[in-house]
């Protein structure tokens, strides 16, 4: 049989002592934890007490404000305890009414002035519209107002789309504005209008007239289905 090892007495004493020391430390740590917990509880109670005090202070402040407001209203009422004060107040009101009446007259004068300006502007516009559009747009273009001239001719073509002069004026303005493509489109429409007018007078077809114009720019029967017939 194996022999059991015997722990020396001095080692056993040390082990027992270490165990006791560890137990003491554990108890001390537990006490510290409980003390910290108590402090936390006390701090929480103090915080709640401070909050309650703040609420009470706020209520007192509001009550003081109400008392102050009531006192001010009472003082204001006391200021009118004499009938003379009311008489003075009535006099001031009458003066204010007179001032307000004067302001009303000023507003009426301003409204009348605006109405006169509007009527004058309307008359000037009518006079401008009655002017010959060619002369009016020529003046605008001399002054550099090409946009204004363009709007005039646009309006003219809408109001009288069968008038070739309106389309001719529109093409002229577009040329001056370096809008060559748009001007050419307008001129093509202008040629159709002129061809239609010639067709109604001469009895020639629109196709023959357009071919004649595109040939040399002159209606001389130089092209078209009736060109040979005319030459014969």
HELIX and SHEET records of a PDB file:
HELIX    1   1 UNK A    9  UNK A   78  1                                  70    
HELIX    2   2 UNK A   83  UNK A  130  1                                  48    
HELIX    3   3 UNK A  133  UNK A  142  1                                  10    
HELIX    4   4 UNK A  146  UNK A  159  1                                  14    
HELIX    5   5 UNK A  164  UNK A  176  1                                  13    
HELIX    6   6 UNK A  180  UNK A  202  1                                  23    
HELIX    7   7 UNK A  206  UNK A  216  1                                  11    
HELIX    8   8 UNK A  227  UNK A  231  1                                   5    
END                                                                             
